[in-house]
Amino acid sequence: EVRLGIGRQLQVSAAGLELPGSPNADVKLAAIDEIEFEVSARDLWNRKLSLRGLSLSGVHLNLVTDKDGFGNWQSISQTEAEAGRPANSPTPLLAGILTDRKIDLTDIAILYQNDLNELELDLQLPELLLKRDTETDVASAVGAGSLNGERFDLIATFPTEDPFRLAVNFEQISIFAEEVPQENGLQ
């Protein structure tokens, strides 16, 4: 179901969106219960996409690998690249079209299941706020949730130039990660 409100700001909402997994996959890759945002009609008329108030609720992501090593997230472009065909050109970054520079995510569920090594990770995030400060141009992520039933708090910053920092605090342990630039990429 998709709804569109017409005015100076086009109000767009959709419900029940699904992204199937790879062909022959038993589990769908992703689903979004509801998405809402506004689009500037003036900018759209001038061939510029400007979103504001982007909110996603009920975000479900399933990353499943079966006992044969086949994953439901193998993309068509990955398959084409393996076959020697070029993948599609990259799309513009989402940050460039978000005029209020934030995304509000609620009811996030990410399942990683690998039948080869029997690893299963069940990540639940009731709320996650992603935003970029307009003055400092630093992106941040703040949320709380659970991993396999263990509660945690998440705080991350992603400066444009400086190394990113990520802190995940569980009851018994804290994990801190920081980007370490290397000559050949990140470490």
FIKOLZA-1660 file (N, C-alpha, C; in steps of 0.1 Angstrom, whole numbers, plus 5000, padded with zeros to 4 digits):
% residues 187
   i   px   py   pz ch aa at
   1 5008 4988 5000  A  E  N
   1 5000 5000 5000  A  E CA
   1 5009 5012 5000  A  E  C
   2 5006 5022 4991  A  V  N
   2 5014 5034 4990  A  V CA
   2 5004 5046 4990  A  V  C
   3 5007 5056 4998  A  R  N
   3 4998 5068 4999  A  R CA
   3 5007 5080 4995  A  R  C
   4 5000 5090 4989  A  L  N
   4 5007 5102 4985  A  L CA
   4 4998 5114 4988  A  L  C
   5 5003 5123 4996  A  G  N
   5 4996 5135 4999  A  G CA
   5 5002 5146 4991  A  G  C
   6 4994 5154 4984  A  I  N
   6 4999 5164 4974  A  I CA
   6 4998 5178 4981  A  I  C
   7 5009 5186 4979  A  G  N
   7 5010 5199 4985  A  G CA
   7 5024 5205 4981  A  G  C
   8 5028 5215 4989  A  R  N
   8 5041 5220 4987  A  R CA
   8 5052 5210 4990  A  R  C
   9 5048 5202 5000  A  Q  N
   9 5056 5190 5003  A  Q CA
   9 5048 5178 5000  A  Q  C
  10 5053 5169 4992  A  L  N
  10 5046 5157 4989  A  L CA
  10 5048 5147 5000  A  L  C
  11 5038 5143 5006  A  Q  N
  11 5039 5133 5018  A  Q CA
  11 5037 5119 5012  A  Q  C
  12 5047 5111 5014  A  V  N
  12 5047 5098 5009  A  V CA
  12 5048 5088 5020  A  V  C
  13 5039 5078 5020  A  S  N
  13 5040 5067 5029  A  S CA
  13 5037 5054 5022  A  S  C
  14 5043 5043 5027  A  A  N
  14 5041 5030 5021  A  A CA
  14 5041 5020 5032  A  A  C
  15 5034 5009 5031  A  A  N
  15 5034 4999 5041  A  A CA
  15 5035 4985 5034  A  A  C
  16 5041 4976 5041  A  G  N
  16 5042 4962 5037  A  G CA
  16 5052 4960 5025  A  G  C
  17 5063 4967 5025  A  L  N
  17 5073 4966 5015  A  L CA
  17 5082 4953 5018  A  L  C
  18 5085 4946 5007  A  E  N
  18 5093 4934 5009  A  E CA
  18 5104 4933 4997  A  E  C
  19 5115 4928 5001  A  L  N
  19 5126 4926 4991  A  L CA
  19 5129 4911 4992  A  L  C
  20 5127 4904 4981  A  P  N
  20 5129 4890 4981  A  P CA
  20 5144 4887 4982  A  P  C
  21 5148 4875 4986  A  G  N
  21 5162 4871 4986  A  G CA
  21 5166 4867 4972  A  G  C
  22 5178 4862 4972  A  S  N
  22 5183 4856 4959  A  S CA
  22 5173 4846 4953  A  S  C
  23 5174 4844 4940  A  P  N
  23 5166 4833 4934  A  P CA
  23 5168 4820 4942  A  P  C
  24 5158 4812 4944  A  N  N
  24 5159 4799 4951  A  N CA
  24 5161 4801 4966  A  N  C
  25 5161 4813 4971  A  A  N
  25 5162 4815 4986  A  A CA
  25 5148 4813 4992  A  A  C
  26 5148 4806 5004  A  D  N
  26 5135 4803 5011  A  D CA
  26 5131 4815 5019  A  D  C
  27 5140 4824 5023  A  V  N
  27 5137 4835 5032  A  V CA
  27 5138 4848 5025  A  V  C
  28 5129 4857 5027  A  K  N
  28 5130 4871 5021  A  K CA
  28 5141 4878 5027  A  K  C
  29 5148 4886 5020  A  L  N
  29 5160 4894 5024  A  L CA
  29 5156 4905 5034  A  L  C
  30 5146 4913 5030  A  A  N
  30 5142 4924 5039  A  A CA
  30 5128 4927 5038  A  A  C
  31 5123 4934 5048  A  A  N
  31 5109 4939 5048  A  A CA
  31 5109 4952 5056  A  A  C
  32 5100 4961 5052  A  I  N
  32 5097 4973 5060  A  I CA
  32 5082 4974 5062  A  I  C
  33 5078 4975 5074  A  D  N
  33 5064 4975 5077  A  D CA
  33 5058 4989 5073  A  D  C
  34 5066 5000 5075  A  E  N
  34 5061 5013 5071  A  E CA
  34 5072 5022 5069  A  E  C
  35 5071 5031 5059  A  I  N
  35 5081 5041 5056  A  I CA
  35 5073 5054 5053  A  I  C
  36 5078 5065 5058  A  E  N
  36 5072 5078 5056  A  E CA
  36 5083 5088 5053  A  E  C
  37 5080 5098 5045  A  F  N
  37 5089 5109 5042  A  F CA
  37 5082 5120 5034  A  F  C
  38 5088 5131 5034  A  E  N
  38 5082 5143 5026  A  E CA
  38 5092 5146 5015  A  E  C
  39 5087 5150 5004  A  V  N
  39 5096 5154 4992  A  V CA
  39 5092 5168 4988  A  V  C
  40 5102 5176 4986  A  S  N
  40 5100 5190 4982  A  S CA
  40 5095 5190 4967  A  S  C
  41 5082 5194 4965  A  A  N
  41 5076 5195 4952  A  A CA
  41 5085 5204 4943  A  A  C
  42 5089 5215 4948  A  R  N
  42 5097 5225 4940  A  R CA
  42 5110 5219 4936  A  R  C
  43 5117 5212 4945  A  D  N
  43 5130 5206 4941  A  D CA
  43 5127 5194 4931  A  D  C
  44 5117 5187 4933  A  L  N
  44 5114 5176 4924  A  L CA
  44 5111 5182 4910  A  L  C
  45 5104 5193 4909  A  W  N
  45 5102 5199 4896  A  W CA
  45 5115 5203 4889  A  W  C
  46 5124 5207 4898  A  N  N
  46 5138 5212 4893  A  N CA
  46 5148 5200 4892  A  N  C
  47 5142 5188 4892  A  R  N
  47 5150 5175 4890  A  R CA
  47 5160 5173 4901  A  R  C
  48 5156 5177 4913  A  K  N
  48 5165 5175 4925  A  K CA
  48 5156 5168 4935  A  K  C
  49 5161 5157 4941  A  L  N
  49 5154 5149 4951  A  L CA
  49 5158 5154 4965  A  L  C
  50 5148 5159 4973  A  S  N
  50 5151 5164 4986  A  S CA
  50 5141 5157 4996  A  S  C
  51 5146 5149 5004  A  L  N
  51 5137 5142 5014  A  L CA
  51 5138 5148 5028  A  L  C
  52 5128 5148 5035  A  R  N
  52 5128 5152 5049  A  R CA
  52 5118 5144 5057  A  R  C
  53 5122 5142 5070  A  G  N
  53 5113 5134 5079  A  G CA
  53 5113 5119 5075  A  G  C
  54 5124 5114 5071  A  L  N
  54 5125 5100 5067  A  L CA
  54 5123 5091 5080  A  L  C
  55 5113 5083 5080  A  S  N
  55 5110 5074 5091  A  S CA
  55 5107 5060 5086  A  S  C
  56 5114 5050 5092  A  L  N
  56 5112 5036 5088  A  L CA
  56 5108 5029 5101  A  L  C
  57 5097 5021 5100  A  S  N
  57 5092 5013 5112  A  S CA
  57 5091 4999 5107  A  S  C
  58 5095 4990 5116  A  G  N
  58 5094 4975 5113  A  G CA
  58 5104 4971 5102  A  G  C
  59 5117 4974 5104  A  V  N
  59 5127 4971 5095  A  V CA
  59 5133 4957 5098  A  V  C
  60 5131 4948 5089  A  H  N
  60 5135 4934 5091  A  H CA
  60 5145 4930 5080  A  H  C
  61 5157 4925 5085  A  L  N
  61 5167 4921 5075  A  L CA
  61 5171 4907 5079  A  L  C
  62 5171 4898 5069  A  N  N
  62 5175 4884 5072  A  N CA
  62 5187 4880 5063  A  N  C
  63 5198 4877 5069  A  L  N
  63 5210 4873 5062  A  L CA
  63 5212 4858 5065  A  L  C
  64 5208 4849 5056  A  V  N
  64 5208 4835 5059  A  V CA
  64 5217 4828 5049  A  V  C
  65 5225 4819 5054  A  T  N
  65 5234 4810 5045  A  T CA
  65 5230 4796 5049  A  T  C
  66 5226 4788 5038  A  D  N
  66 5222 4774 5041  A  D CA
  66 5234 4765 5042  A  D  C
  67 5231 4752 5044  A  K  N
  67 5242 4743 5046  A  K CA
  67 5251 4741 5034  A  K  C
  68 5246 4745 5022  A  D  N
  68 5254 4744 5010  A  D CA
  68 5262 4756 5007  A  D  C
  69 5261 4766 5016  A  G  N
  69 5269 4779 5015  A  G CA
  69 5262 4789 5006  A  G  C
  70 5249 4787 5003  A  F  N
  70 5242 4796 4995  A  F CA
  70 5235 4807 5004  A  F  C
  71 5238 4819 5001  A  G  N
  71 5232 4830 5010  A  G CA
  71 5220 4837 5003  A  G  C
  72 5210 4841 5010  A  N  N
  72 5199 4848 5005  A  N CA
  72 5202 4862 5001  A  N  C
  73 5213 4867 5004  A  W  N
  73 5217 4881 5001  A  W CA
  73 5226 4882 4989  A  W  C
  74 5229 4872 4982  A  Q  N
  74 5238 4873 4970  A  Q CA
  74 5230 4881 4960  A  Q  C
  75 5236 4892 4956  A  S  N
  75 5229 4902 4948  A  S CA
  75 5230 4897 4933  A  S  C
  76 5221 4903 4925  A  I  N
  76 5222 4900 4911  A  I CA
  76 5235 4906 4905  A  I  C
  77 5239 4918 4910  A  S  N
  77 5251 4924 4905  A  S CA
  77 5263 4916 4909  A  S  C
  78 5263 4910 4920  A  Q  N
  78 5274 4901 4924  A  Q CA
  78 5274 4889 4915  A  Q  C
  79 5263 4883 4912  A  T  N
  79 5262 4872 4902  A  T CA
  79 5267 4876 4889  A  T  C
  80 5263 4888 4884  A  E  N
  80 5268 4893 4871  A  E CA
  80 5283 4896 4871  A  E  C
  81 5288 4901 4882  A  A  N
  81 5302 4904 4883  A  A CA
  81 5310 4891 4882  A  A  C
  82 5305 4880 4889  A  E  N
  82 5312 4867 4888  A  E CA
  82 5311 4862 4874  A  E  C
  83 5301 4865 4866  A  A  N
  83 5300 4861 4853  A  A CA
  83 5307 4870 4843  A  A  C
  84 5314 4880 4848  A  G  N
  84 5322 4889 4840  A  G CA
  84 5314 4901 4834  A  G  C
  85 5301 4903 4839  A  R  N
  85 5294 4914 4834  A  R CA
  85 5295 4926 4844  A  R  C
  86 5296 4938 4839  A  P  N
  86 5297 4949 4849  A  P CA
  86 5284 4952 4857  A  P  C
  87 5286 4956 4869  A  A  N
  87 5275 4959 4878  A  A CA
  87 5270 4973 4874  A  A  C
  88 5258 4976 4879  A  N  N
  88 5252 4990 4876  A  N CA
  88 5261 5000 4883  A  N  C
  89 5260 5012 4877  A  S  N
  89 5268 5023 4883  A  S CA
  89 5263 5027 4897  A  S  C
  90 5271 5032 4906  A  P  N
  90 5267 5036 4919  A  P CA
  90 5257 5047 4919  A  P  C
  91 5248 5046 4929  A  T  N
  91 5238 5056 4931  A  T CA
  91 5243 5067 4940  A  T  C
  92 5236 5079 4940  A  P  N
  92 5241 5090 4948  A  P CA
  92 5239 5086 4963  A  P  C
  93 5247 5092 4972  A  L  N
  93 5246 5090 4986  A  L CA
  93 5233 5095 4991  A  L  C
  94 5227 5088 5001  A  L  N
  94 5215 5092 5007  A  L CA
  94 5216 5105 5014  A  L  C
  95 5228 5107 5021  A  A  N
  95 5230 5119 5028  A  A CA
  95 5228 5132 5020  A  A  C
  96 5231 5131 5007  A  G  N
  96 5229 5142 4998  A  G CA
  96 5215 5146 4995  A  G  C
  97 5205 5137 4997  A  I  N
  97 5192 5141 4995  A  I CA
  97 5183 5143 5007  A  I  C
  98 5189 5140 5019  A  L  N
  98 5182 5142 5032  A  L CA
  98 5184 5156 5036  A  L  C
  99 5174 5165 5035  A  T  N
  99 5175 5179 5038  A  T CA
  99 5176 5181 5053  A  T  C
 100 5169 5173 5061  A  D  N
 100 5170 5175 5076  A  D CA
 100 5181 5166 5082  A  D  C
 101 5188 5158 5073  A  R  N
 101 5199 5151 5077  A  R CA
 101 5197 5141 5088  A  R  C
 102 5185 5134 5089  A  K  N
 102 5183 5124 5099  A  K CA
 102 5174 5113 5094  A  K  C
 103 5175 5102 5100  A  I  N
 103 5167 5090 5097  A  I CA
 103 5162 5084 5110  A  I  C
 104 5150 5083 5112  A  D  N
 104 5144 5077 5124  A  D CA
 104 5140 5063 5121  A  D  C
 105 5146 5053 5128  A  L  N
 105 5143 5039 5125  A  L CA
 105 5137 5033 5138  A  L  C
 106 5127 5026 5137  A  T  N
 106 5121 5019 5149  A  T CA
 106 5118 5004 5145  A  T  C
 107 5118 4996 5156  A  D  N
 107 5115 4982 5155  A  D CA
 107 5124 4975 5144  A  D  C
 108 5137 4975 5146  A  I  N
 108 5146 4969 5137  A  I CA
 108 5150 4955 5142  A  I  C
 109 5149 4946 5133  A  A  N
 109 5153 4932 5136  A  A CA
 109 5162 4927 5125  A  A  C
 110 5174 4923 5129  A  I  N
 110 5184 4917 5119  A  I CA
 110 5188 4903 5124  A  I  C
 111 5186 4894 5115  A  L  N
 111 5189 4880 5118  A  L CA
 111 5200 4876 5109  A  L  C
 112 5211 4871 5115  A  Y  N
 112 5222 4865 5107  A  Y CA
 112 5223 4850 5111  A  Y  C
 113 5221 4842 5101  A  Q  N
 113 5221 4827 5104  A  Q CA
 113 5230 4820 5094  A  Q  C
 114 5240 4813 5098  A  N  N
 114 5249 4806 5089  A  N CA
 114 5248 4791 5093  A  N  C
 115 5242 4783 5085  A  D  N
 115 5241 4769 5087  A  D CA
 115 5254 4761 5085  A  D  C
 116 5264 4768 5079  A  L  N
 116 5277 4761 5077  A  L CA
 116 5285 4760 5091  A  L  C
 117 5285 4771 5098  A  N  N
 117 5292 4772 5111  A  N CA
 117 5283 4773 5123  A  N  C
 118 5269 4772 5121  A  E  N
 118 5259 4772 5131  A  E CA
 118 5259 4785 5139  A  E  C
 119 5264 4796 5133  A  L  N
 119 5264 4809 5140  A  L CA
 119 5250 4816 5138  A  L  C
 120 5244 4821 5148  A  E  N
 120 5232 4828 5147  A  E CA
 120 5232 4840 5156  A  E  C
 121 5230 4852 5150  A  L  N
 121 5230 4864 5157  A  L CA
 121 5216 4871 5154  A  L  C
 122 5209 4874 5165  A  D  N
 122 5196 4880 5165  A  D CA
 122 5197 4894 5171  A  D  C
 123 5197 4904 5163  A  L  N
 123 5199 4918 5167  A  L CA
 123 5185 4925 5167  A  L  C
 124 5181 4931 5178  A  Q  N
 124 5169 4938 5179  A  Q CA
 124 5172 4952 5184  A  Q  C
 125 5167 4962 5176  A  L  N
 125 5168 4976 5180  A  L CA
 125 5155 4982 5180  A  L  C
 126 5149 4985 5191  A  P  N
 126 5136 4992 5192  A  P CA
 126 5136 5006 5185  A  P  C
 127 5148 5013 5187  A  E  N
 127 5149 5026 5181  A  E CA
 127 5163 5029 5178  A  E  C
 128 5166 5035 5166  A  L  N
 128 5179 5039 5162  A  L CA
 128 5177 5053 5155  A  L  C
 129 5185 5062 5159  A  L  N
 129 5185 5076 5153  A  L CA
 129 5198 5078 5146  A  L  C
 130 5197 5080 5133  A  L  N
 130 5209 5084 5125  A  L CA
 130 5207 5098 5120  A  L  C
 131 5218 5106 5123  A  K  N
 131 5217 5120 5119  A  K CA
 131 5231 5126 5116  A  K  C
 132 5231 5137 5109  A  R  N
 132 5243 5144 5106  A  R CA
 132 5242 5159 5111  A  R  C
 133 5251 5163 5119  A  D  N
 133 5251 5177 5124  A  D CA
 133 5254 5186 5113  A  D  C
 134 5246 5197 5111  A  T  N
 134 5248 5206 5100  A  T CA
 134 5260 5215 5102  A  T  C
 135 5264 5218 5114  A  E  N
 135 5275 5227 5117  A  E CA
 135 5288 5219 5116  A  E  C
 136 5289 5207 5122  A  T  N
 136 5302 5200 5123  A  T CA
 136 5303 5190 5112  A  T  C
 137 5292 5186 5105  A  D  N
 137 5292 5176 5095  A  D CA
 137 5296 5162 5100  A  D  C
 138 5293 5160 5113  A  V  N
 138 5296 5147 5119  A  V CA
 138 5283 5139 5119  A  V  C
 139 5283 5127 5113  A  A  N
 139 5272 5118 5114  A  A CA
 139 5272 5110 5127  A  A  C
 140 5261 5107 5132  A  S  N
 140 5260 5099 5145  A  S CA
 140 5249 5089 5144  A  S  C
 141 5251 5079 5153  A  A  N
 141 5240 5068 5154  A  A CA
 141 5239 5066 5169  A  A  C
 142 5226 5066 5174  A  V  N
 142 5224 5064 5188  A  V CA
 142 5212 5054 5189  A  V  C
 143 5214 5044 5197  A  G  N
 143 5203 5035 5199  A  G CA
 143 5205 5025 5210  A  G  C
 144 5196 5017 5213  A  A  N
 144 5197 5006 5223  A  A CA
 144 5189 4994 5218  A  A  C
 145 5193 4983 5223  A  G  N
 145 5186 4971 5218  A  G CA
 145 5192 4958 5225  A  G  C
 146 5192 4947 5218  A  S  N
 146 5197 4935 5223  A  S CA
 146 5203 4926 5212  A  S  C
 147 5213 4918 5216  A  L  N
 147 5219 4909 5206  A  L CA
 147 5218 4895 5213  A  L  C
 148 5211 4886 5207  A  N  N
 148 5208 4873 5213  A  N CA
 148 5203 4874 5227  A  N  C
 149 5194 4884 5229  A  G  N
 149 5188 4886 5243  A  G CA
 149 5196 4894 5252  A  G  C
 150 5209 4898 5249  A  E  N
 150 5217 4906 5258  A  E CA
 150 5215 4920 5255  A  E  C
 151 5211 4929 5264  A  R  N
 151 5208 4943 5262  A  R CA
 151 5221 4951 5260  A  R  C
 152 5221 4961 5251  A  F  N
 152 5232 4970 5249  A  F CA
 152 5228 4984 5245  A  F  C
 153 5237 4993 5247  A  D  N
 153 5235 5007 5242  A  D CA
 153 5246 5009 5231  A  D  C
 154 5242 5017 5221  A  L  N
 154 5251 5019 5209  A  L CA
 154 5252 5034 5208  A  L  C
 155 5265 5039 5206  A  I  N
 155 5268 5053 5203  A  I CA
 155 5279 5052 5193  A  I  C
 156 5277 5059 5182  A  A  N
 156 5287 5060 5171  A  A CA
 156 5288 5074 5165  A  A  C
 157 5300 5078 5161  A  T  N
 157 5302 5090 5154  A  T CA
 157 5310 5087 5142  A  T  C
 158 5307 5094 5131  A  F  N
 158 5313 5092 5118  A  F CA
 158 5317 5106 5112  A  F  C
 159 5328 5112 5117  A  P  N
 159 5332 5125 5111  A  P CA
 159 5336 5123 5097  A  P  C
 160 5335 5134 5089  A  T  N
 160 5339 5134 5075  A  T CA
 160 5353 5131 5073  A  T  C
 161 5362 5137 5081  A  E  N
 161 5376 5136 5079  A  E CA
 161 5383 5127 5090  A  E  C
 162 5378 5128 5102  A  D  N
 162 5385 5120 5113  A  D CA
 162 5380 5106 5113  A  D  C
 163 5387 5097 5121  A  P  N
 163 5383 5083 5122  A  P CA
 163 5369 5082 5129  A  P  C
 164 5362 5072 5124  A  F  N
 164 5349 5069 5131  A  F CA
 164 5351 5062 5144  A  F  C
 165 5341 5064 5153  A  R  N
 165 5342 5057 5166  A  R CA
 165 5329 5051 5169  A  R  C
 166 5329 5039 5175  A  L  N
 166 5317 5031 5178  A  L CA
 166 5319 5025 5191  A  L  C
 167 5309 5027 5200  A  A  N
 167 5309 5021 5213  A  A CA
 167 5296 5013 5215  A  A  C
 168 5297 5000 5219  A  V  N
 168 5286 4992 5222  A  V CA
 168 5288 4987 5237  A  V  C
 169 5279 4991 5245  A  N  N
 169 5280 4987 5260  A  N CA
 169 5269 4977 5264  A  N  C
 170 5274 4965 5267  A  F  N
 170 5266 4955 5272  A  F CA
 170 5266 4955 5287  A  F  C
 171 5259 4947 5294  A  E  N
 171 5259 4947 5309  A  E CA
 171 5273 4942 5314  A  E  C
 172 5279 4932 5308  A  Q  N
 172 5291 4926 5313  A  Q CA
 172 5304 4931 5305  A  Q  C
 173 5302 4937 5293  A  I  N
 173 5313 4940 5285  A  I CA
 173 5310 4952 5276  A  I  C
 174 5321 4960 5273  A  S  N
 174 5319 4971 5264  A  S CA
 174 5329 4969 5252  A  S  C
 175 5324 4972 5240  A  I  N
 175 5332 4971 5228  A  I CA
 175 5334 4985 5222  A  I  C
 176 5346 4988 5220  A  F  N
 176 5350 5001 5214  A  F CA
 176 5357 4999 5201  A  F  C
 177 5353 5005 5191  A  A  N
 177 5360 5004 5178  A  A CA
 177 5363 5018 5172  A  A  C
 178 5375 5019 5166  A  E  N
 178 5379 5032 5160  A  E CA
 178 5385 5029 5147  A  E  C
 179 5382 5037 5137  A  E  N
 179 5389 5035 5124  A  E CA
 179 5404 5038 5125  A  E  C
 180 5412 5029 5119  A  V  N
 180 5426 5031 5118  A  V CA
 180 5430 5032 5103  A  V  C
 181 5432 5044 5098  A  P  N
 181 5435 5045 5084  A  P CA
 181 5448 5038 5081  A  P  C
 182 5449 5031 5070  A  Q  N
 182 5461 5024 5065  A  Q CA
 182 5463 5029 5051  A  Q  C
 183 5475 5027 5046  A  E  N
 183 5479 5030 5033  A  E CA
 183 5470 5023 5022  A  E  C
 184 5467 5011 5025  A  N  N
 184 5459 5003 5016  A  N CA
 184 5444 5001 5020  A  N  C
 185 5439 5011 5028  A  G  N
 185 5425 5009 5033  A  G CA
 185 5424 5010 5048  A  G  C
 186 5414 5004 5053  A  L  N
 186 5412 5004 5068  A  L CA
 186 5417 4991 5074  A  L  C
 187 5420 4993 5087  A  Q  N
 187 5424 4981 5095  A  Q CA
 187 5413 4978 5105  A  Q  C
% end
